[in-house]
Amino acid sequence: MSDSFDIDKECCIVLGVIPYSDGRRIVRVLSESQGTLALWVVEGSGKNRQVGKWHPGALLELRGLKRKGAEGLVRFREARRAVIPETTLVDVRKSAIVFFLCELMMKLFPAESPHPEVFQLAWKTMLRIENESKVSWIHAEFLGQLIGLLGIAPQINPEAQADVLDLQSGEWKTYMGVAEDHLPSPLSHWFLNLCAGENASDSGYHSALRNQLIQGQIRYLHHHLGGLAEIKSIQVLQSVFE
């Protein structure tokens, strides 16, 4: 964890909120320059109470971020919405995707480990969720691009007959092993295409296989980034896209 800092302005994405006491919360955010941070948020009281902006997926601009010493919560002077989510908060499909992506990022990245390129991808994805009408593949595209950005994507299949992707090793095989750790064709090829930035919604992907593909992407991250805790929100996500 880094030492004291004083930052004039920082963009961030809200990942999760923990109620602390009446009018106070601890909010975990993904920031562009600092990675994940824990904010001390005082909501105020009465007419001055501000609670609407503190929800997963909120895109905020923070002013006057400060922390004294290497430990403790980050405080700030002002928080403004960068975008007002008019559709995301009222569309159950969009909300489910946002909660899933926020939980994933919160569990995937350790505190204060900056990944500015991941932040930019996440910010762009939140804007896509808000602005686009067809969102059923956005989370699969995000996962693929994330794997590519982190430099852990599997190599292009060197043998045409080897079309099974081993999620644990990243190798291509000609046979299926344990089902949860292997993706057969065409899922294996979709997996690789998404890592290269392909847009799934325009590529004829079969929606009936979407959940299996996403489970494979999560399993791959689990194996290649030293273990990933269970993503509980995926159950809701899968149910709204059945």
C-alpha positions in Angstrom: 0.0 0.0 0.0 1.4 3.4 -0.9 2.1 6.3 1.5 0.2 9.5 2.0 -1.1 11.3 -1.1 -2.9 14.4 -2.0 -4.6 14.3 -5.5 -6.5 17.3 -6.9 -8.8 15.4 -9.3 -9.4 11.7 -10.0 -11.9 9.8 -12.0 -13.3 6.6 -10.4 -15.8 3.8 -10.8 -17.8 2.7 -7.7 -17.4 -1.0 -7.1 -19.1 -1.7 -3.8 -20.6 0.0 -0.7 -20.4 -1.0 2.9 -22.8 0.8 5.3 -20.8 1.9 8.4 -23.2 4.0 10.5 -26.1 6.4 9.9 -25.0 8.7 7.2 -21.6 7.1 6.7 -20.3 4.5 4.3 -17.1 2.8 3.2 -17.0 2.8 -0.6 -14.6 0.8 -2.7 -13.8 2.4 -6.0 -11.5 1.7 -9.0 -9.5 4.9 -9.7 -7.4 5.6 -12.7 -4.0 6.4 -11.1 -4.3 4.6 -7.8 -6.2 1.3 -8.5 -8.8 0.2 -6.0 -9.3 2.6 -3.0 -11.5 2.5 0.1 -13.2 5.9 0.6 -14.7 7.3 3.7 -18.0 8.8 2.6 -20.1 11.1 4.8 -23.6 11.4 3.2 -24.7 14.3 5.3 -28.2 14.6 6.8 -31.6 16.1 6.0 -31.8 18.0 2.8 -28.1 17.9 2.3 -27.9 14.1 2.4 -26.5 12.7 -0.8 -26.9 8.9 -1.3 -27.9 8.6 -5.0 -24.4 8.6 -6.5 -22.9 5.9 -4.3 -23.9 2.7 -6.1 -21.9 0.1 -8.1 -21.0 1.3 -11.6 -21.3 5.0 -10.8 -18.8 7.1 -12.8 -17.6 9.9 -10.6 -15.1 12.7 -10.5 -13.5 13.1 -7.1 -11.8 16.3 -6.0 -9.3 16.7 -3.2 -8.4 13.1 -2.4 -6.2 12.8 0.6 -4.8 10.1 2.9 -2.4 10.6 5.7 0.0 7.7 6.2 0.1 4.3 4.6 -3.0 3.0 6.4 -6.5 4.3 6.7 -9.4 5.3 4.5 -9.2 7.9 1.7 -11.1 11.2 2.2 -12.1 13.7 -0.4 -13.6 17.2 -0.7 -16.2 16.7 -3.4 -17.7 14.0 -5.6 -19.5 14.7 -8.9 -21.2 12.4 -11.3 -19.4 12.2 -14.6 -22.4 10.5 -16.2 -26.1 10.3 -15.0 -27.2 6.6 -15.6 -30.7 7.1 -16.9 -31.2 3.7 -18.3 -28.8 1.4 -16.3 -30.6 1.9 -13.0 -34.1 1.0 -14.4 -33.1 -1.9 -16.7 -32.6 -5.1 -14.8 -30.4 -6.6 -17.5 -28.0 -3.6 -17.4 -28.0 -3.5 -13.6 -27.1 -7.2 -13.5 -24.2 -6.7 -15.8 -22.9 -3.7 -13.8 -23.1 -5.5 -10.5 -21.3 -8.5 -12.0 -18.5 -6.5 -13.5 -18.0 -4.4 -10.3 -17.9 -7.5 -8.1 -15.4 -9.1 -10.5 -13.0 -6.1 -10.5 -13.3 -5.7 -6.7 -12.2 -9.3 -6.2 -9.7 -9.5 -9.0 -7.4 -6.6 -8.2 -5.6 -6.0 -4.9 -5.8 -2.7 -3.2 -3.9 0.2 -4.8 -2.5 -1.8 -7.7 -2.9 0.6 -10.6 -4.1 -0.7 -14.0 -4.9 2.4 -16.0 -5.6 0.5 -19.1 -8.1 -1.7 -17.2 -9.7 1.4 -15.8 -10.2 2.9 -19.3 -11.8 -0.4 -20.5 -14.1 -0.5 -17.5 -15.1 3.2 -17.9 -15.8 2.6 -21.6 -17.8 -0.5 -20.8 -20.0 1.3 -18.3 -20.7 3.9 -20.9 -21.6 1.2 -23.4 -24.0 -0.4 -20.9 -25.7 3.0 -20.4 -25.9 4.0 -24.0 -26.5 0.8 -26.0 -29.8 -1.1 -26.3 -28.3 -4.5 -27.0 -26.2 -5.5 -24.0 -26.4 -9.3 -23.8 -22.8 -9.8 -24.9 -21.1 -6.8 -23.3 -19.8 -8.6 -20.2 -18.3 -11.4 -22.4 -16.6 -8.8 -24.5 -15.3 -7.1 -21.4 -13.9 -10.3 -20.0 -12.2 -11.2 -23.2 -10.6 -7.7 -23.6 -9.6 -7.9 -19.9 -7.8 -11.2 -20.4 -6.0 -9.7 -23.4 -5.0 -6.5 -21.6 -3.5 -8.5 -18.7 -1.3 -10.4 -21.2 -2.6 -13.8 -20.3 -4.5 -14.7 -23.4 -3.8 -18.1 -24.9 -1.8 -18.4 -28.1 -3.4 -18.9 -31.4 -4.2 -22.5 -32.0 -1.2 -24.0 -33.9 -3.0 -27.2 -35.0 -6.4 -27.3 -36.7 -7.3 -30.5 -35.1 -6.6 -29.3 -31.6 -9.7 -27.3 -30.8 -10.2 -27.8 -27.1 -8.8 -25.1 -24.8 -7.4 -26.1 -21.5 -8.4 -23.3 -19.2 -5.9 -24.2 -16.5 -2.8 -24.3 -18.8 -3.9 -22.2 -21.7 -2.9 -25.0 -24.1 -4.8 -26.4 -27.0 -5.8 -30.1 -27.0 -7.5 -32.7 -29.2 -9.6 -34.1 -26.4 -11.8 -33.0 -23.5 -10.6 -33.3 -19.9 -12.5 -32.2 -16.8 -15.4 -30.3 -18.2 -15.2 -27.2 -15.9 -11.5 -26.7 -17.0 -11.9 -27.1 -20.7 -13.8 -25.4 -23.5 -14.6 -27.3 -26.7 -15.2 -25.8 -30.2 -16.8 -23.4 -31.0 -16.6 -21.9 -27.4 -12.8 -22.2 -27.5 -12.5 -20.1 -30.7 -15.0 -17.5 -29.4 -12.9 -17.3 -26.2 -9.8 -16.5 -28.3 -11.6 -14.0 -30.6 -13.0 -12.1 -27.7 -9.4 -11.8 -26.2 -8.5 -10.1 -29.5 -11.3 -7.6 -29.2 -13.9 -9.0 -31.4 -17.5 -7.7 -31.0 -19.6 -10.8 -30.1 -23.0 -9.3 -30.9 -22.1 -8.9 -34.5 -20.4 -12.3 -35.0 -23.3 -14.8 -34.9 -22.5 -16.2 -31.4 -25.2 -18.5 -30.1 -26.9 -17.0 -27.0 -27.6 -20.5 -25.6 -23.9 -21.0 -25.1 -23.2 -17.6 -23.6 -23.3 -18.6 -19.9 -20.9 -21.5 -20.6 -18.5 -19.2 -22.3 -18.5 -16.6 -19.5 -18.0 -19.3 -16.9 -15.0 -20.4 -18.9 -13.6 -16.9 -19.0 -14.0 -16.6 -15.2 -12.4 -20.0 -14.7 -9.5 -18.9 -16.9 -8.9 -15.8 -14.8 -9.1 -17.9 -11.6 -6.3 -20.2 -12.8 -4.1 -17.5 -14.3 -4.2 -14.8 -11.7 -3.6 -16.9 -8.6 -7.2 -17.7 -7.6 -10.4 -15.7 -7.8 -13.1 -15.8 -5.2 -16.6 -16.9 -6.1 -18.5 -14.2 -8.0 -21.9 -14.4 -6.4 -23.7 -12.0 -8.7 -23.2 -14.2 -11.7 -26.3 -16.3 -10.6 -28.5 -13.2 -11.0 -26.8 -12.3 -14.3 -27.4 -15.7 -15.8 -31.0 -15.8 -14.7 -31.9 -12.5 -16.4 -30.3 -13.6 -19.7 -31.8 -17.2 -19.8 
